């Protein structure tokens, strides 16, 4: 070995599989006692399996459109690739899904995956839900040596189209994006771009909590929903005055409102929409002069950025709609305010497809005199 104090380095060596390994270090004969420090750096995983591609190769409904419609059975080819430096041996994959997932062929063997050489196998399953629903699938992959990994595969029923998406980052300055407006009553601050709290760089949009009576309103551009309604998603972060005695009572905070076909503004829930994530947190107290008394609202502290998802029903389909976020505060103490970012309105469509059924006539005759002589018809599908 090298003299004491000099480093010895093994550049690299491969570990073929998981398990317990031993490294023997032998000192030189010139030193009666030596101390060693072992430093290990993992440069490349021995086996690292990922999904390289997935595509629909067969559908139970016609006409085929390379999409999944609610209730349809599909054959999905999933291509795996080994990004490691050793062969992945005895690779097995199992596909699972959320409620609404019915599996028919859910386990496949990929055999040996050599580094960089993709290999595909097909899985057959049905998905049931509403048009536009996200269906997060999970592919559990195992290989010899204790390798195990779960890989997410995201699928959606039908086609989801983004009507608008605003991150408040490409305005060309400190002005609001085109089509977005702000207004206020009383001493409301209005809505301005901010760098204080960000969901995505470089700006969010912010209305301050003020210790005097007033409101700040942010209004989005008008948009037309698809025939099945749509979904409104946004990220927000709020810290506003609320009761410390009751978790149900708020003093300052915000609401979401909608105008349909240019009509009067109303709360999003009164218009028939529902929150599927990030609903209102408190009810404004009527004991203090908040401009939005007795209304459900986001009030208190969100604990950071949260996501709110609003399901817009089919009754709003193909209507011209407009959304606004109203922040109201009373005359007592104030906190920080309300930040908004990453607001997206989407609409889903599903094709009017039908199952393909095959009819085979095995025996087209039957005797009326012989009760045991029957015609035989076989119905089947290709999936």
C-alpha positions as CSV (number, residue, x, y, z in Angstrom):
1,X,0.0,0.0,0.0
2,X,0.9,3.7,-0.1
3,X,2.7,5.3,2.8
4,X,0.6,6.5,5.7
5,X,-1.3,9.7,4.9
6,X,-1.5,9.1,1.2
7,X,-4.9,8.4,-0.3
8,X,-5.6,5.2,-2.3
9,X,-8.5,5.2,-4.7
10,X,-10.4,2.6,-6.5
11,X,-11.8,4.4,-9.6
12,X,-14.9,2.2,-10.0
13,X,-16.2,-1.3,-9.8
14,X,-19.6,-2.8,-10.4
15,X,-21.9,-4.4,-7.9
16,X,-24.1,-6.8,-9.8
17,X,-27.1,-6.9,-7.5
18,X,-28.4,-5.7,-4.1
19,X,-27.2,-7.5,-1.0
20,X,-24.4,-7.6,1.5
21,X,-20.8,-7.2,0.3
22,X,-17.5,-7.1,2.2
23,X,-14.4,-5.1,1.3
24,X,-11.0,-6.3,2.6
25,X,-8.3,-3.8,3.3
26,X,-4.7,-5.0,3.9
27,X,-2.1,-2.7,5.3
28,X,1.6,-2.6,4.3
29,X,4.3,-4.5,6.3
30,X,6.2,-1.3,7.1
31,X,3.4,0.1,9.4
32,X,2.4,-1.7,12.6
33,X,-0.9,0.2,12.8
34,X,-2.9,2.1,10.2
35,X,-6.3,3.9,10.2
36,X,-8.5,3.8,7.1
37,X,-11.4,5.9,6.0
38,X,-13.7,4.4,3.4
39,X,-15.6,6.7,1.1
40,X,-18.2,5.3,-1.3
41,X,-19.8,7.2,-4.1
42,X,-22.6,5.7,-6.2
43,X,-21.9,6.8,-9.8
44,X,-24.4,4.7,-11.8
45,X,-27.1,2.3,-10.5
46,X,-26.6,-1.3,-11.4
47,X,-30.2,-1.6,-12.6
48,X,-32.5,1.4,-13.2
49,X,-35.8,0.7,-15.0
50,X,-38.1,3.4,-16.3
51,X,-41.1,3.7,-18.7
52,X,-39.8,4.9,-22.0
53,X,-43.1,5.0,-23.8
54,X,-46.7,3.9,-23.6
55,X,-49.4,3.9,-26.3
56,X,-52.9,2.4,-26.9
57,X,-52.7,-0.4,-29.5
58,X,-56.2,-1.7,-29.4
59,X,-59.6,-0.4,-28.2
60,X,-63.0,-2.1,-27.5
61,X,-65.0,0.9,-28.9
62,X,-65.2,2.2,-32.4
63,X,-64.2,4.4,-34.1
64,X,-60.7,3.9,-32.6
65,X,-59.3,7.3,-31.5
66,X,-56.2,6.5,-29.4
67,X,-58.0,7.8,-26.3
68,X,-59.8,6.1,-23.4
69,X,-63.5,6.8,-23.2
70,X,-65.4,6.1,-20.0
71,X,-66.2,2.4,-19.7
72,X,-63.9,1.4,-22.6
73,X,-61.4,-1.5,-22.5
74,X,-58.0,-0.8,-24.0
75,X,-54.8,-2.6,-24.7
76,X,-51.9,-0.5,-23.6
77,X,-48.3,-1.2,-24.6
78,X,-45.8,-0.1,-22.0
79,X,-42.2,0.0,-23.1
80,X,-39.5,-0.3,-20.3
81,X,-35.9,0.7,-20.6
82,X,-33.0,-0.1,-18.3
83,X,-30.9,3.0,-17.6
84,X,-28.4,1.1,-15.4
85,X,-25.1,-0.6,-16.2
86,X,-26.0,-4.2,-15.6
87,X,-28.7,-6.5,-17.0
88,X,-32.1,-6.4,-15.2
89,X,-33.0,-10.1,-14.8
90,X,-36.4,-11.6,-14.4
91,X,-38.1,-8.2,-14.7
92,X,-41.8,-8.4,-13.8
93,X,-44.4,-5.6,-14.0
94,X,-47.8,-5.3,-12.4
95,X,-50.3,-2.6,-13.4
96,X,-52.8,-1.2,-10.8
97,X,-55.2,1.8,-10.8
98,X,-57.7,3.8,-8.8
99,X,-61.4,3.0,-8.3
100,X,-62.8,2.6,-11.7
101,X,-59.9,0.5,-12.9
102,X,-60.7,-3.1,-13.9
103,X,-57.7,-5.2,-14.9
104,X,-57.8,-8.2,-17.3
105,X,-54.1,-8.6,-18.2
106,X,-52.2,-6.8,-15.5
107,X,-49.0,-8.8,-15.0
108,X,-46.3,-9.2,-17.6
109,X,-42.8,-10.6,-17.7
110,X,-40.2,-8.6,-19.5
111,X,-37.5,-11.2,-18.9
112,X,-34.0,-9.7,-19.1
113,X,-33.6,-6.0,-19.8
114,X,-30.1,-5.1,-21.1
115,X,-28.9,-1.6,-20.5
116,X,-30.3,0.8,-23.1
117,X,-32.4,-1.8,-24.9
118,X,-36.1,-1.1,-24.5
119,X,-38.7,-3.8,-24.5
120,X,-42.5,-3.6,-24.6
121,X,-45.4,-5.7,-23.3
122,X,-49.2,-5.1,-23.4
123,X,-51.7,-4.8,-20.6
124,X,-55.5,-5.0,-21.0
125,X,-57.8,-3.1,-18.7
126,X,-61.0,-0.9,-18.5
127,X,-61.5,2.5,-17.0
128,X,-64.8,3.8,-15.7
129,X,-65.5,7.4,-14.6
130,X,-66.6,10.7,-15.9
131,X,-65.3,12.4,-19.0
132,X,-62.1,14.4,-18.1
133,X,-61.3,12.4,-15.0
134,X,-57.6,11.8,-14.3
135,X,-56.8,8.1,-13.8
136,X,-53.4,7.7,-12.2
137,X,-52.1,4.2,-12.9
138,X,-49.2,2.6,-11.1
139,X,-46.7,0.1,-12.6
140,X,-44.9,-1.9,-10.0
141,X,-41.6,-3.3,-11.4
142,X,-39.4,-5.9,-9.8
143,X,-36.2,-7.6,-10.8
144,X,-33.7,-10.1,-9.4
145,X,-31.4,-8.8,-6.6
146,X,-34.2,-7.1,-4.7
147,X,-34.9,-4.4,-7.2
148,X,-38.4,-2.8,-6.8
149,X,-39.9,0.4,-8.1
150,X,-43.3,1.9,-8.6
151,X,-43.7,4.1,-11.7
152,X,-46.7,6.4,-12.2
153,X,-48.6,6.4,-15.5
154,X,-51.1,9.2,-15.9
155,X,-54.2,8.7,-18.2
156,X,-57.3,10.8,-18.7
157,X,-60.8,9.8,-19.8
158,X,-61.3,11.6,-23.1
159,X,-59.5,14.7,-24.1
160,X,-58.8,17.7,-21.8
161,X,-58.3,21.1,-23.5
162,X,-56.8,24.1,-21.7
163,X,-59.0,27.2,-22.3
164,X,-56.7,29.5,-20.5
165,X,-53.7,29.1,-18.1
166,X,-52.2,32.1,-16.3
167,X,-49.0,32.0,-14.2
168,X,-48.6,35.9,-14.2
169,X,-45.0,35.6,-15.3
170,X,-45.1,36.8,-18.9
171,X,-46.8,40.2,-18.7
172,X,-43.9,42.2,-20.1
173,X,-43.7,44.3,-16.9
174,X,-45.5,44.9,-13.7
175,X,-48.9,45.2,-15.4
176,X,-51.6,42.5,-15.3
177,X,-51.9,40.0,-18.2
178,X,-54.1,41.0,-21.1
179,X,-57.8,40.5,-20.2
180,X,-57.3,40.4,-16.5
181,X,-58.6,43.4,-14.4
182,X,-58.5,44.5,-10.8
183,X,-60.8,46.7,-8.9
184,X,-61.4,47.7,-5.2
185,X,-63.9,49.3,-2.8
186,X,-63.1,51.2,0.3
187,X,-59.4,50.9,1.2
188,X,-58.9,47.6,-0.6
189,X,-55.4,47.4,-2.1
190,X,-56.5,45.9,-5.4
191,X,-54.4,43.1,-6.9
192,X,-50.8,43.5,-8.0
193,X,-48.0,41.3,-9.1
194,X,-45.7,40.1,-6.3
195,X,-42.5,38.3,-5.7
196,X,-43.1,37.9,-1.9
197,X,-44.6,34.4,-2.2
198,X,-44.3,32.4,-5.4
199,X,-45.8,29.1,-6.7
200,X,-44.0,29.5,-10.0
201,X,-41.3,32.1,-10.8
202,X,-41.2,35.0,-11.4
203,X,-44.5,36.5,-10.0
204,X,-47.7,35.7,-8.2
205,X,-50.6,38.1,-7.8
206,X,-51.5,39.5,-4.4
207,X,-54.2,41.4,-2.5
208,X,-53.2,42.8,0.9
209,X,-55.2,42.2,4.2
210,X,-55.9,45.7,5.5
211,X,-57.3,46.8,8.9
212,X,-60.0,48.9,7.4
213,X,-63.2,48.1,5.5
214,X,-62.8,47.2,1.8
215,X,-62.6,44.7,-1.0
216,X,-60.1,43.8,-3.7
217,X,-61.4,42.0,-6.8
218,X,-59.4,40.1,-9.5
219,X,-61.4,39.3,-12.7
220,X,-60.4,36.8,-15.3
221,X,-61.2,37.1,-19.1
222,X,-64.5,35.7,-20.2
223,X,-64.3,32.2,-21.7
224,X,-66.7,29.6,-23.2
225,X,-66.9,26.2,-21.6
226,X,-67.1,22.9,-23.5
227,X,-70.4,21.0,-23.7
228,X,-69.7,19.0,-20.6
229,X,-68.7,22.0,-18.4
230,X,-65.1,22.1,-17.2
231,X,-62.7,22.4,-14.4
232,X,-61.1,25.4,-12.8
233,X,-57.8,24.9,-10.9
234,X,-55.7,27.4,-9.1
235,X,-52.9,27.6,-6.5
236,X,-53.2,30.0,-3.6
237,X,-51.6,31.0,-0.3
238,X,-53.5,33.0,2.3
239,X,-52.9,34.4,5.7
240,X,-55.8,36.5,6.9
241,X,-57.5,37.5,10.2
242,X,-59.7,34.8,11.7
243,X,-61.0,33.7,15.0
244,X,-58.5,32.1,17.4
245,X,-61.4,30.7,19.5
246,X,-63.4,29.0,16.7
247,X,-61.8,27.2,13.7
248,X,-65.1,27.8,11.8
249,X,-65.2,31.7,12.0
250,X,-63.3,34.1,9.7
251,X,-63.0,37.8,9.7
252,X,-61.0,38.6,6.5
253,X,-60.6,36.4,3.5
254,X,-61.6,35.6,-0.1
255,X,-64.4,34.0,-2.2
256,X,-64.7,32.8,-5.8
257,X,-67.6,34.1,-7.9
258,X,-68.9,33.5,-11.4
259,X,-70.9,35.4,-14.0
260,X,-72.8,33.3,-16.5
261,X,-73.6,34.8,-20.0
262,X,-72.9,38.3,-18.7
263,X,-75.4,38.0,-15.8
264,X,-75.1,38.9,-12.1
265,X,-72.2,37.7,-10.1
266,X,-72.9,34.8,-7.7
267,X,-70.8,32.5,-5.5
268,X,-69.4,29.6,-7.4
269,X,-71.3,27.1,-5.2
270,X,-74.6,28.8,-5.8
271,X,-74.1,28.3,-9.6
272,X,-74.0,24.6,-9.1
273,X,-70.3,24.1,-9.1
274,X,-68.5,21.9,-6.5
275,X,-65.1,21.9,-4.9
276,X,-63.3,18.6,-5.4
277,X,-60.2,19.9,-3.6
278,X,-59.3,22.9,-1.5
279,X,-62.8,24.0,-0.5
280,X,-63.7,27.0,1.6
281,X,-62.3,26.9,5.1
282,X,-64.5,29.2,7.3
283,X,-67.6,31.4,7.4
284,X,-67.4,35.1,7.8
285,X,-68.7,36.5,11.1
286,X,-71.7,38.8,10.9
287,X,-70.6,40.5,14.1
288,X,-67.9,42.6,12.3
289,X,-68.6,44.7,9.2
290,X,-66.9,42.5,6.6
291,X,-68.2,43.4,3.1
292,X,-69.0,39.7,2.6
293,X,-71.0,38.8,5.8
294,X,-72.1,35.2,6.5
295,X,-70.4,33.8,3.4
296,X,-68.3,30.7,3.3
297,X,-64.7,31.8,2.3
298,X,-61.0,31.0,2.5
299,X,-59.9,32.6,5.8
300,X,-57.2,32.0,8.3
301,X,-53.9,30.4,7.3
302,X,-53.4,28.0,4.4
303,X,-50.1,26.8,5.7
304,X,-48.4,27.6,2.3
305,X,-49.5,27.0,-1.2
306,X,-52.5,24.8,-1.7
307,X,-54.5,23.7,-4.7
308,X,-58.2,24.3,-5.2
309,X,-60.1,22.4,-7.9
310,X,-63.7,23.4,-9.0
311,X,-65.9,21.1,-11.0
312,X,-68.1,23.1,-13.4
313,X,-71.2,21.1,-14.2
314,X,-72.6,20.3,-17.7
315,X,-75.4,22.8,-17.0
316,X,-72.8,25.4,-17.7
317,X,-71.7,23.7,-20.9
318,X,-71.1,26.0,-23.9
319,X,-71.9,29.1,-21.7
320,X,-69.8,32.2,-21.7
321,X,-68.5,32.5,-18.1
322,X,-66.3,34.8,-16.2
323,X,-64.6,34.2,-12.8
324,X,-63.5,36.7,-10.1
325,X,-61.7,36.4,-6.8
326,X,-63.0,38.8,-4.1
327,X,-61.0,39.5,-1.0
328,X,-62.8,41.3,1.8
329,X,-61.6,42.7,5.1
330,X,-63.2,44.4,8.1
331,X,-62.2,47.3,10.3
332,X,-60.2,45.4,13.0
333,X,-56.7,44.0,12.8
334,X,-55.1,42.6,9.6
335,X,-52.6,39.8,8.7
336,X,-50.8,39.3,5.3
337,X,-53.3,38.8,2.5
338,X,-54.1,36.4,-0.4
339,X,-51.7,35.2,-3.1
340,X,-52.9,33.6,-6.3
341,X,-50.9,31.8,-9.0
342,X,-51.2,29.2,-11.8
343,X,-54.9,29.6,-12.6
344,X,-56.1,27.2,-15.3
345,X,-59.5,26.6,-16.9
346,X,-60.0,23.3,-18.8
347,X,-62.8,21.5,-20.6
348,X,-63.1,17.8,-21.4
349,X,-64.6,16.1,-24.4
350,X,-65.3,12.5,-25.1
351,X,-66.1,10.9,-28.5
352,X,-69.4,9.2,-29.0
353,X,-68.0,5.7,-29.5
354,X,-69.7,2.3,-29.1
355,X,-68.5,-1.1,-28.2
356,X,-67.6,-3.4,-31.1
357,X,-69.3,-6.8,-30.7
358,X,-68.8,-9.8,-32.9
359,X,-71.6,-12.3,-33.6
360,X,-70.8,-15.8,-34.7
361,X,-73.6,-18.2,-35.7
362,X,-72.5,-21.7,-34.7
363,X,-75.8,-23.4,-35.6
364,X,-78.5,-21.5,-37.3
365,X,-81.2,-24.1,-37.2
366,X,-83.4,-25.6,-34.5
367,X,-86.2,-28.1,-34.6
368,X,-89.5,-27.1,-33.2
369,X,-90.2,-30.8,-32.5
370,X,-87.0,-31.4,-30.5
371,X,-86.7,-29.2,-27.4
372,X,-82.9,-30.1,-27.1
373,X,-82.1,-29.0,-30.6
374,X,-81.2,-25.3,-30.2
375,X,-79.5,-22.7,-32.4
376,X,-76.1,-21.4,-31.1
377,X,-75.0,-17.8,-31.3
378,X,-71.7,-16.5,-29.8
379,X,-71.2,-12.8,-28.9
380,X,-67.6,-11.7,-28.2
381,X,-65.3,-8.7,-28.3
382,X,-61.7,-8.6,-29.4
383,X,-60.5,-7.4,-26.0
